[in-house]
Amino acid sequence: MTKKFPFLLVFCASLALGAAAFAQGGARGLGDEKYFFRDASGEIVVEIDDDLWRRQTVEAKDAIEIRGEVDRDWAVSVEIEADSLQKL
């Protein structure tokens, strides 16, 4: 069985558009389904659709796991578009 390790956000900028991303860390809201997501390597903007929260109550101190893909906002800044989210 292969163990999956958290993705280091510092490498996101070097990944191709659409590349799979997996990370564990914390998030704080920016509004309009955008969040600053932080892990030990840094911080990146993540788009988390409202329906992915599945009525989970997540506070700033809570750790979450996201899975998604690398995206670009207006072809300038790198972000992750979340496909799934789980509170740890």
Residue frames as a rotation matrix with the C-alpha (Angstrom) as fourth column:
MET 1
0.580 0.815 0.000 0.00
0.815 -0.580 0.000 0.00
0.000 0.000 -1.000 0.00
THR 2
-0.384 -0.699 0.603 1.39
0.695 -0.649 -0.309 3.39
0.607 0.301 0.735 -1.02
LYS 3
0.020 0.328 -0.944 1.23
0.870 -0.471 -0.145 6.11
-0.493 -0.819 -0.295 1.60
LYS 4
0.297 0.143 0.944 0.15
0.696 -0.709 -0.111 9.54
0.654 0.690 -0.310 0.34
PHE 5
-0.406 -0.513 -0.756 1.98
0.872 -0.465 -0.153 12.53
-0.273 -0.722 0.636 1.72
PRO 6
0.559 0.629 -0.540 0.62
0.461 -0.777 -0.428 16.06
-0.689 -0.009 -0.725 1.89
PHE 7
0.385 -0.329 0.862 1.45
0.833 -0.279 -0.478 18.20
0.398 0.902 0.167 -1.11
LEU 8
-0.261 -0.519 -0.814 3.83
0.752 -0.638 0.166 21.06
-0.605 -0.569 0.557 -0.40
LEU 9
0.703 0.705 -0.092 2.22
0.517 -0.595 -0.616 24.27
-0.489 0.385 -0.783 -1.58
VAL 10
0.166 -0.732 -0.661 5.59
-0.306 -0.675 0.671 25.80
-0.937 0.091 -0.336 -2.43
PHE 11
-0.744 -0.503 0.441 5.68
0.187 0.476 0.859 23.58
-0.642 0.721 -0.260 -5.56
CYS 12
0.220 0.951 0.216 2.29
0.553 0.060 -0.831 24.66
-0.803 0.302 -0.513 -6.97
ALA 13
0.477 -0.023 -0.878 3.71
-0.464 -0.856 -0.230 27.44
-0.746 0.517 -0.419 -9.14
SER 14
-0.525 -0.781 -0.339 5.89
-0.732 0.212 0.647 24.94
-0.434 0.588 -0.683 -11.01
LEU 15
-0.551 0.373 0.746 3.08
0.312 0.922 -0.230 22.47
-0.774 0.106 -0.625 -11.76
ALA 16
-0.952 0.231 0.203 1.13
0.168 -0.161 0.972 22.32
0.257 0.960 0.115 -14.99
LEU 17
-0.493 0.863 0.107 -2.40
-0.870 -0.487 -0.083 23.65
-0.020 -0.134 0.991 -15.21
GLY 18
0.453 0.780 -0.431 -4.76
-0.734 0.601 0.316 20.83
0.505 0.173 0.845 -14.17
ALA 19
-0.465 -0.684 -0.562 -2.12
-0.161 0.689 -0.706 18.90
0.871 -0.238 -0.430 -12.19
ALA 20
0.485 0.656 -0.579 -3.48
0.414 0.411 0.812 17.05
0.771 -0.633 -0.072 -9.15
ALA 21
-0.456 -0.566 0.687 -2.94
-0.389 -0.567 -0.726 18.74
0.800 -0.598 0.039 -5.78
PHE 22
0.488 0.490 -0.722 -3.34
0.478 0.543 0.691 17.31
0.731 -0.682 0.030 -2.25
ALA 23
-0.514 -0.682 0.521 -2.66
-0.070 -0.572 -0.817 19.33
0.855 -0.456 0.247 0.89
GLN 24
0.323 0.537 -0.779 -3.31
0.831 0.233 0.505 19.40
0.452 -0.811 -0.371 4.62
GLY 25
-0.810 -0.585 0.042 -3.36
0.495 -0.720 -0.487 22.64
0.315 -0.374 0.873 6.57
GLY 26
-0.283 0.698 -0.657 -5.56
0.658 -0.357 -0.663 25.53
-0.698 -0.620 -0.359 7.61
ALA 27
-0.456 0.213 0.864 -7.71
0.762 -0.407 0.503 28.02
0.459 0.888 0.023 5.72
ARG 28
-0.443 0.407 -0.799 -9.12
0.423 -0.690 -0.587 31.49
-0.790 -0.598 0.134 6.26
GLY 29
0.257 0.754 0.604 -11.86
0.896 0.049 -0.442 33.03
-0.363 0.655 -0.663 4.15
LEU 30
-0.859 -0.480 -0.181 -11.42
0.344 -0.801 0.490 35.78
-0.380 0.358 0.853 1.61
GLY 31
-0.079 0.908 -0.411 -15.01
-0.394 -0.407 -0.824 35.79
-0.916 0.097 0.390 0.36
ASP 32
0.439 0.402 -0.804 -16.66
-0.882 0.021 -0.471 34.54
-0.173 0.915 0.364 -2.83
GLU 33
0.994 0.044 0.098 -15.54
-0.042 0.999 -0.028 30.90
-0.099 0.023 0.995 -2.22
LYS 34
0.352 -0.936 0.022 -11.85
-0.007 -0.026 -1.000 31.94
0.936 0.352 -0.016 -2.07
TYR 35
0.996 -0.089 -0.020 -9.62
0.031 0.123 0.992 31.03
-0.086 -0.988 0.125 0.89
PHE 36
0.125 -0.992 0.010 -5.99
-0.880 -0.116 -0.461 31.46
0.458 0.049 -0.887 1.88
PHE 37
0.975 0.101 -0.196 -4.81
-0.024 0.933 0.359 27.91
0.219 -0.345 0.913 2.53
ARG 38
0.260 -0.916 0.304 -1.60
-0.914 -0.335 -0.228 27.42
0.311 -0.219 -0.925 4.53
ASP 39
0.915 -0.172 -0.366 0.62
0.272 0.932 0.242 24.43
0.299 -0.320 0.899 5.13
ALA 40
0.589 -0.734 -0.338 4.17
0.447 -0.053 0.893 24.21
-0.673 -0.677 0.297 6.50
SER 41
-0.279 -0.771 0.573 5.63
0.906 -0.015 0.422 25.32
-0.317 0.637 0.703 3.13
GLY 42
-0.994 -0.109 -0.007 3.55
0.101 -0.936 0.338 28.42
-0.043 0.335 0.941 2.48
GLU 43
-0.251 0.938 -0.238 0.20
0.119 -0.214 -0.970 29.89
-0.961 -0.272 -0.058 1.53
ILE 44
-0.989 0.030 0.143 -1.90
0.142 -0.039 0.989 29.80
0.035 0.999 0.035 -1.65
VAL 45
-0.415 0.905 -0.093 -5.40
-0.850 -0.422 -0.316 30.80
-0.325 -0.052 0.944 -2.70
VAL 46
-0.953 0.225 0.201 -7.85
0.261 0.949 0.176 27.91
-0.151 0.220 -0.964 -2.91
GLU 47
-0.479 0.873 -0.090 -11.31
-0.811 -0.402 0.425 28.01
0.334 0.277 0.901 -4.46
ILE 48
-0.972 0.237 -0.002 -13.66
0.209 0.853 -0.478 25.88
-0.112 -0.465 -0.878 -2.35
ASP 49
-0.494 0.863 0.105 -17.24
-0.162 -0.210 0.964 25.67
0.854 0.459 0.244 -3.60
ASP 50
-0.324 0.434 0.840 -19.80
-0.928 -0.319 -0.193 26.10
0.184 -0.842 0.507 -0.82
ASP 51
0.688 0.696 -0.208 -21.23
-0.653 0.718 0.241 22.60
0.317 -0.030 0.948 -1.35
LEU 52
0.080 -0.738 -0.670 -17.85
-0.014 0.671 -0.741 20.97
0.997 0.068 0.043 -0.55
TRP 53
-0.626 -0.311 0.715 -18.10
-0.650 -0.298 -0.699 22.06
0.430 -0.902 -0.016 3.09
ARG 54
-0.278 0.595 -0.755 -21.07
0.171 0.804 0.570 19.65
0.945 0.029 -0.325 3.55
ARG 55
0.655 0.642 0.398 -22.29
-0.172 -0.386 0.906 21.58
0.735 -0.662 -0.143 6.62
GLN 56
0.203 -0.668 -0.716 -19.02
0.892 0.427 -0.146 20.96
0.403 -0.609 0.683 8.46
THR 57
0.996 0.023 0.081 -18.15
-0.018 -0.885 0.465 23.58
0.082 -0.465 -0.882 11.05
VAL 58
0.273 -0.962 0.008 -14.52
0.905 0.254 -0.342 24.54
0.326 0.101 0.940 10.50
GLU 59
0.940 -0.045 -0.339 -12.75
0.140 -0.854 0.502 27.16
-0.312 -0.519 -0.796 12.59
ALA 60
0.698 -0.707 -0.115 -9.44
-0.613 -0.505 -0.608 28.90
0.372 0.494 -0.786 11.86
LYS 61
-0.039 -0.746 0.664 -7.61
-0.941 0.250 0.226 26.57
-0.335 -0.617 -0.712 14.26
ASP 62
0.546 0.361 0.756 -8.90
-0.198 0.932 -0.303 23.40
-0.814 0.016 0.581 12.54
ALA 63
-0.650 -0.745 -0.150 -6.86
-0.423 0.191 0.886 21.40
-0.631 0.639 -0.440 10.03
ILE 64
0.591 0.807 0.010 -8.45
-0.408 0.309 -0.859 20.37
-0.696 0.504 0.512 6.75
GLU 65
-0.503 -0.661 0.556 -7.42
0.237 0.514 0.825 18.23
-0.831 0.547 -0.102 3.82
ILE 66
0.426 0.618 -0.661 -8.10
-0.545 -0.408 -0.733 19.36
-0.722 0.672 0.163 0.27
ARG 67
-0.391 -0.448 0.804 -7.79
0.527 0.607 0.594 17.53
-0.755 0.656 -0.001 -3.01
GLY 68
0.667 0.620 -0.413 -8.06
0.026 -0.573 -0.819 19.37
-0.745 0.536 -0.398 -6.28
GLU 69
0.344 -0.544 0.766 -6.15
0.938 0.243 -0.249 20.66
-0.051 0.803 0.593 -9.24
VAL 70
-0.506 -0.627 -0.593 -3.81
0.512 -0.771 0.378 23.51
-0.694 -0.112 0.711 -10.06
ASP 71
0.459 0.683 0.569 -5.58
0.889 -0.346 -0.301 26.43
-0.008 0.643 -0.766 -11.71
ARG 72
-0.775 -0.632 -0.002 -4.69
0.632 -0.774 0.037 29.97
-0.025 0.028 0.999 -12.73
ASP 73
0.281 0.834 -0.474 -6.80
0.740 -0.503 -0.446 33.00
-0.611 -0.225 -0.759 -11.92
TRP 74
0.923 0.134 -0.361 -6.77
-0.121 -0.789 -0.603 35.31
-0.365 0.600 -0.712 -14.97
ALA 75
0.780 -0.622 0.069 -3.61
0.432 0.455 -0.779 33.51
0.453 0.637 0.623 -16.20
VAL 76
0.244 -0.713 0.657 -1.50
-0.497 -0.674 -0.546 35.28
0.833 -0.194 -0.519 -13.58
SER 77
-0.280 -0.340 0.898 -1.72
-0.960 0.089 -0.266 33.84
0.010 -0.936 -0.351 -10.07
VAL 78
-0.591 0.004 -0.807 -1.60
-0.140 0.984 0.107 30.13
0.794 0.176 -0.581 -9.30
GLU 79
-0.254 0.544 0.799 -4.37
-0.962 -0.053 -0.269 28.70
-0.104 -0.837 0.537 -7.13
ILE 80
-0.999 0.044 0.013 -5.93
0.045 0.998 0.034 25.34
-0.012 0.034 -0.999 -6.35
GLU 81
-0.207 0.977 -0.055 -9.50
-0.868 -0.157 0.470 24.53
0.451 0.145 0.881 -7.27
ALA 82
-0.736 -0.096 0.670 -10.71
-0.551 0.661 -0.510 22.08
-0.394 -0.744 -0.539 -4.62
ASP 83
-0.417 0.588 -0.693 -12.62
-0.444 0.534 0.720 18.96
0.793 0.608 0.038 -5.66
SER 84
0.448 0.535 -0.717 -13.01
0.423 0.579 0.697 17.60
0.788 -0.615 0.033 -2.12
LEU 85
-0.277 -0.441 0.854 -12.51
-0.581 -0.630 -0.514 18.77
0.765 -0.639 -0.081 1.44
GLN 86
0.427 0.379 -0.821 -12.36
0.429 0.714 0.553 16.94
0.796 -0.589 0.142 4.77
LYS 87
0.504 -0.232 0.832 -11.94
-0.746 -0.602 0.284 18.25
0.435 -0.764 -0.477 8.31
LEU 88
-0.111 -0.654 -0.748 -9.13
-0.001 0.753 -0.658 16.37
0.994 -0.073 -0.084 10.08
